[in-house]
Amino acid sequence: LEINTLENAVYLNMKNDLSFVIHTELSLYEHQSTYNPNLPIRDLFYVAKVYQGMTKDMNLYGSHQIEIPTPRFIAFYNGIEKQPERKELRLSDAFRRQGGKSKEEKAGSISEKILDAGAEAADNREESLELKVLMININPGYNEELMKGCKTLREYTAYVDKVRTYEKRMSLEDAVEKAIDECIKESILEEFLTKYRAEAKDVSIFEYDEEKHMQQEREEWEKRGEERGEKRGRKQGISKINQLNQMLIENQRLDDLQRAACDEEYQMKLLEEYGLD
């Protein structure tokens, strides 16, 4: 067994990550209290650093194949956002794709069809680089077989559940204190919480504050994205109306122009007629 967790890693939360090698397998374990689809990218940075350290004294330019341990990426998830029991996160999900339009939306010119065919072929080919992270949900009621086989993980889940339950009706600090007292009384993580009570309390408060902050940041980002989308949509709508008005004037359809100004349904028909819908 070789522990090779990076010290002061900037890529991942430093308190919950563990990287180690057993025989021929390199395992990287991560704990997530907030769902993050970018974990494969972060793990890519992390594992590259680990492999760099492992191979620094090896001849990477020689004719003989060097050997490195097979990587395995696991993330334990216990956030409040609903997630399945197990989910595979892939690095390739982040790759930019050519085209970006559905088949129904694609235009019909010969040049565009050639481009679309190339984009579809590119999308269907095997990726040159892939990294898969298995995300395991450890919230109560999930992966019960795993929980039965791992007492510490099961008890940690029970502790987190207590904190979340009490935090709904009291301050976070009081909720953590009450959860710790109750867990010790019920022999849940008893030895650890008794020995490291102050540290466990500080880490719990930090993690819950961080979890709330991350949730608020995500909600704010999504709100801004919706606002940008609405603004972009309004701008596109105005542009189409202006185009329609110009076409009606050019075709001397002034009566239609006047009617469209006060009849939204008729305006939509005209937009469809001119291919602007």
RODRENLO-825788 format. One record per atom (N, C-alpha, C): residue in one letter; x, y, z. Coordinates in pm, whole numbers, plus 50000, padded with zeros to 5 digits. Each point is the difference from the previous one (the first is absolute). Layout:
REM residues N
aXYZ ...
This chain:
REM residues 277
l500854988050000 l499155012050000 l500885012450000 e499765008949904 e500755012549991 e499025011749998 i500085008650102 i499155011950003 i500705011049922 n499315005649899 n500645010749921 n499065011949983 t499195002850103 t499135011749997 t500865012549989 l499655008849909 l500785012149980 l499815009550118 e501085005550047 e499945009750109 e499565013549946 n499085006550071 n499535013449963 n499565000749853 a499274989649956 a499564999649860 a499045011549972 v500225006949891 v499145011249965 v498824995649914 y500024987549956 y498974995449907 y498744995050069 l500124995250120 l498884993850069 l499935005050144 n498844997850064 n499905003450141 n501014991850078 m500875006650075 m501164993150055 m499674990950117 k498865002050067 k499744992450121 k499434986149975 n499414997849883 n499244987649981 n500564990649894 d501105003449939 d500484992049888 d501114990750042 l500054988549935 l501014990150031 l500434993149873 s501314999249979 s500544993149884 s500994989550051 f499854987749953 f500894989550047 f500134989049895 v501074992250012 v500244988849910 v500004987150080 i499214990349955 i500064986450053 i500354990849885 h501184994150005 h500524991249896 h500035007249865 t499094996949908 t500075005949865 t498925010649978 e499285003950103 e498885009349983 e500195012950078 l499845011249929 l500045013250061 l498565004650023 s499645002450124 s498635004250032 s500005014350050 l499105007949945 l499815013750046 l498585001450051 y499865002350128 y498695001550063 y499755014550034 e498785004249974 e499615014050021 e498645000250069 h499805009550088 h498715001950066 h499385013049951 q498734999349956 q499335011849947 q498695002550074 s499885011550063 s498735003750062 s499175008749906 t500585003349885 t499295007549896 t500294993249866 y498964997149923 y500184993349871 y500845008749907 n501014994049940 n500895007449911 n500334991549878 p499425003249883 p500274992249880 p501405001949946 n500745009850053 n501365002749954 n501064991850072 l499574990650083 l500944991850076 l500994992449910 p499574994549885 p500984993149914 p501155009149953 i499695012849974 i501065009349958 i500975002350115 r499465001850119 r500845002450117 r500854987650031 d499374988149987 d500754987650023 d501104998149896 l499765004849878 l501024999149896 l501245007850041 f499805012350048 f501135008150047 f500724992950115 y499194994550089 y500554993850122 y500834987649965 v499424990949921 v500684987449971 v501245002549914 a499975010349914 a501185003449921 a501165003850092 k499675007250107 k501015004150097 k500564987950075 v499114990650035 v500434987950069 v500914991649911 y499594998049874 y500824992249907 y501345006949972 q499985013349998 q501245007549978 q501004996950110 g499484999450125 g500874996850112 g500514985749995 m499144990849954 m500374985849994 m501084997349895 t499965007649891 t500884996949885 t501205009349987 k500245008250099 k501065010149988 k501394993849982 d500224987650053 d501304993549986 d499994989049894 m498914999349921 m499904989849895 m500415005949866 n500434991349910 n500425004349867 n498795000249908 l499355011749991 l498805001249919 l500315000749851 y501275001649963 y500385001249860 y500694987449948 g500054989650083 g500664987749960 g499124991149914 s500564988849955 s499274990849911 s499194989850078 h500184999450132 h499264990550082 h498785006850062 q498904992650001 q498755005250057 q500105000750153 i499775011750056 i499965001050145 i498624995450048 e499864997450128 e498724995650056 e499545009950106 i498725003149996 i499385008550102 i498744992950049 p499595002550124 p498814993350051 p498735004349928 t499054990849989 t498725002749935 t499165009350088 p499505011049945 p499265009650083 p498544995850023 r499495004150113 r498594997750034 r499525012250078 f498905006049954 f499535012550059 f498624998050062 i499915003050128 i498754998350076 i499665013250069 a498725003749997 a499545011850073 a498814996050087 f500125002150129 f498864998050091 f499215013050005 y498714999049972 y499145011949996 y498954999450110 n499895010750077 n498945000750102 n499375014050005 g499885006249883 g499385013349993 g498504999250010 i499365011750009 i498545000750016 i499284999349865 e500725002649890 e499404998949867 e499804985249966 k498814996549955 k499664986149973 k500854994549886 q500644988450025 q500824993249901 q499734985050007 p500274992649892 p499774985550002 p500984992850091 e499784987150022 e500904992250086 e501435000349948 r500154998049870 r501315000249938 r499925007349867 k501025007449971 k500015007849876 k501435001149950 e500174998049870 e501335001049941 e500195013849937 l500995007250047 l500345013049944 l501184998049905 r499885005349879 r501034997849898 r500665013249959 l501284999449979 l500735011749952 l499485004249863 s499634990449916 s499555002949864 s498715008049997 d499255000150110 d498785008150004 d500315014949989 a501245003650033 a500405014149996 a500575004149865 f500234990249911 f500635003349872 f499065008249912 r500555010049935 r499225007849904 r499694991649878 r498785001449949 r499584992349882 r499875009249881 q500224994549883 q499815007849878 q498515001549972 g499645010349930 g498595001949963 g499235006150114 g499414991650084 g499225005050113 g498525000549973 k499554996849874 k498595000249968 k499464985949990 s498714998350029 s499374987149981 s499784997649852 k499714987549962 k499804996849859 k498855007949942 e498955002350081 e498845007549952 e500325014549974 e500995005350072 e500335014249990 e501015003049890 k500684989749950 k501085002349905 k499475004149864 a500695009149934 a499585005049869 a500304989849892 g499475002849879 g500064989849897 g500975002349887 s500875009950005 s500945002349891 s501034988849995 i500614998049883 i500974989349983 i501205001950092 s500515012450008 s501175002750084 s499694997250146 e498795003850045 e499624997850139 e499814985250028 k499474992549901 k499834985650019 k501354993150015 i500985004649923 i501344994250010 i500595002850138 l499835012450049 l500485003650133 l499294992050108 d498674998549984 d499224992550098 d500434985450004 a500284994249883 a500434986149994 a501344998350070 g500895009849980 g501294999750067 g499875001250150 a499085008850044 a499775002050143 a499434987350063 e499074993549928 e499394987850054 e501034988850011 a500874999049899 a501064989950005 a500955002750115 a500295012850023 a500905003750110 a499374996650134 d498685002050012 d499314997050125 d499974985150028 n499984991849893 n499864985550017 n501334992850015 r501115006749973 r501294993150009 r500424998550146 e500904990750023 e500484997550135 e500855011850048 e499785004150124 e500755011250054 e501474996250020 s500895009549976 s501424997450020 s500395000950148 l499175006450078 l500285001550143 l498704998450078 e500014991550099 e498814998050082 e500404997850145 l499175004550091 l500194997650143 l498614998550061 k499784989050070 k498684997150056 k500075000250152 v499055007050060 v499895000650146 v498694993450041 l500084990250088 l498794993750052 l499545007750122 m498855006649991 m499445007450112 m499024991150075 i500244997850128 i499184991150082 i499255008450103 n498694998949998 n499155007550092 n499994993250136 i500455007050104 i500044994250134 i498995006550094 n499005006649943 n498925005250083 n499174988550054 p499255002150111 p499184989450057 p499044994149897 g499934986649997 g499114993249907 g500644996249868 y501255003849978 y500704996949876 y501144990250026 n500284991649901 n501124990550005 n500094992950135 e498914993950040 e499914993950133 e500974988550018 e500264992549892 e500964988850011 e501395005250034 l500405011049936 l501295006250030 l500035004850144 m498915006250044 m499945005250137 m500114988950104 k499364988849970 k500074988650093 k501424994850013 g500765001049891 g501364994750000 g501055009650052 c499615012750021 c500975009950047 c499425007850118 k500354996150118 k499455005850123 k500305015050011 t501225004149969 t500385014150013 t499205008849905 l499854995449876 l499245007649902 l498545001150042 r499464989050050 r498604999850045 r499795009650116 e500935000250093 e499875008750117 e500235014749962 y500895002549905 y500225013649953 y498725005549937 t499334991649921 t498745004049937 t498955003250105 a499964992050106 a499045002450108 a500295013350070 y501285002950020 y500405012550064 y499595012149916 v500284999549869 v499655010949909 v498495002149998 d499264989049999 d498545000849997 d499475006950126 k500604997250114 k499585006450124 k500275015149995 v501165003849952 v500345014349991 v498995007249912 r499684994049886 r499065006449907 r498605000950060 t499624990050073 t498675000150062 t499905010950106 y501005001050086 y499975009950108 y500215014249949 e500765001349889 e500315013249947 e498765007149947 k498934992549977 k498765006049951 k499285008050108 r500284996950128 r499285006850108 r500905006850102 m501325000549973 m500925006950091 m501215004749921 s500875007550067 s501205004949932 s500894988249961 l500855002149900 l500884989449953 l500934995250111 e500555009350077 e500914996350109 e499294991350103 d498775003750037 d499234992050096 d499634986449941 a499704999949870 a499634987449934 a501174990250001 v501215004949974 v501194991550001 v500264994950142 e499895008850099 e500204996050140 e499014989050039 k498735001949967 k498974990250035 k500234986749929 a500405000849872 a500254987849923 a501194992350059 i501055007150037 i501184993550058 i499624993250132 d499285007350089 d499584994250129 d499164987549979 e499075000849906 e499094988749976 e500754988149940 c500925002749908 c500764989249938 c500884992850103 i500665007450087 i500834993950103 i499134991350091 k498855005150035 k499074992650086 k499524987149934 e499825000349868 e499504988449925 e501124991649939 s501255002750039 s501184992749951 s500185001149849 i499695011849948 i500215002949858 i501265008549988 l501024994749936 l501325006749992 l500475004450139 e499664992050097 e500225003850141 e501465003250030 e500904991049963 e501425001850031 e500565012549932 f499675001649872 f500525011449924 f499455013250053 l498685000750023 l499395012650043 l500415003650143 t500264990050080 t500465002750137 t501425005549999 k500854994049918 k501425003849996 k500225013149925 y499245002149892 y500215011749914 y498775008949994 r499345001650110 r498745007550003 r500145014149942 a500985007550047 a500175013949956 a500285000649851 e500904991249952 e500344999949858 e498794996149915 a499264989850045 a498834995349926 a498955011149991 k499845007350109 k499045011050001 k500415010949902 d501275004050004 d500485010649911 d499864996049853 v500404987649968 v499924995349862 v498554999249953 s499114995350087 s498594998849963 s499405013749970 i500285009750086 i499485013549979 i500575005949871 f501304998049977 f500645005049878 f499364993749876 e499804986750005 e499464992949883 e498575004349970 y499195001750105 y498615003949978 y499915014349950 d500845008750052 d500045013749950 d500435000149853 e501014991749968 e500484999149863 e498924994449908 e499284989950048 e498934993949922 e498915010349969 k499615007850100 k498995010449979 k500505010649903 h501275003850017 h500595010049912 h500004995249855 m500394987349979 m500044994449866 m498604999749939 q499004996550083 q498634999549951 q499535014049959 q500315009850083 q499615013849971 q500695005049873 e501304996549985 e500755004249882 e499394993949874 r499634987050009 r499424993449885 r498655006149962 e499175002750102 e498705006149975 e500155013849937 e500995007750048 e500255013449946 e500484999149855 w500884990349973 w500524998249864 w498884995949904 e499134990850047 e498884995649916 e499035011549974 k499785008350103 k499125011549986 k500555009749895 r501315002450008 r500645009049903 r499914994249860 g500164986649990 g499904993549870 g498615001449941 e498974998550085 e498625001749953 e499755014349954 e500555009550077 e499825014149963 e500695003049868 r501224994449982 r500715002049874 r499244993849884 g499404988150026 g499224993249896 g498775007949962 e499315005550102 e498815008049973 e500365012649920 k501115006350040 k500435012249931 k500364997049855 r500714988649980 r500384995949866 r498774996749916 g499014993450066 g498764996549931 g499225012249958 r499925010050089 r499315012549966 r500685007049882 k501334999950004 k500775006549893 k499754993149866 q499974986650003 q499754992549877 q498585002449950 g499065000850094 g498605002449963 g499825013549934 i500635010150056 i499915013649943 i500615000249861 s501134992749985 s500664999649870 s499104993749894 k499284989350037 k499104993349905 k498825009049963 i499465007250099 i498895009249972 i500455011049905 n501215005250023 n500535010449911 n500184994849858 q500494987449989 q500164994049868 q498654998649930 l499004995450079 l498664998349944 l499445013249950 n500125010350082 n499505013249962 n500655005149872 q501324998049990 q500745004449881 q499504992649875 m499774986950014 m499534991949886 m498595004249958 l499145002750097 l498645004349969 l500005013449927 i500895009050042 i500115013149935 i500504998249857 e501054991449984 e500564997749867 e498984993849905 n499124991550054 n498964993549919 n498715008249994 q500075012150056 q498865009349999 q498744993950064 r500224992450107 r498884994150074 r499745008550124 l499645012449978 l499855009550111 l498814996650088 d498944994549940 d498834996150079 d500374988750097 d500794990449949 d500454989050086 d500915005250112 l500835009749966 l500895006050099 l499205006550112 q498955007449962 q499175006850099 q499244990050086 r499494989449937 r499254989950076 r500914992450095 a501224996649954 a500954992650083 a500405007850125 a499975013349989 a500405008550113 a499064998650119 c498754996049975 c499044998950110 c499394986150012 d500434990549916 d499474986450005 d501184990250007 e500304995350122 e501174991550022 e499894986849924 e498804994249999 e499804987249931 e500275001449850 y499525011049942 y500235002549857 y501485002549973 q500655006750093 q501435002749988 q500794986849996 m499604990350086 m500674987050002 m499824992849866 k498815001349940 k499754993849869 k500915005949892 l500195013150007 l500865006649904 l501484995950020 l500394998750126 l501374995450029 l500244986049942 e498984991550015 e500094986449945 e500035000349847 e499205008949943 e499945001349855 e501355003849941 y500725008950068 y501285004849952 y501184991650054 g499704989050069 g501064991450052 g500795006050114 l499365008650077 l500685006850111 l499564994750136 d499154989650003 d499504995050129 d501054991650070 
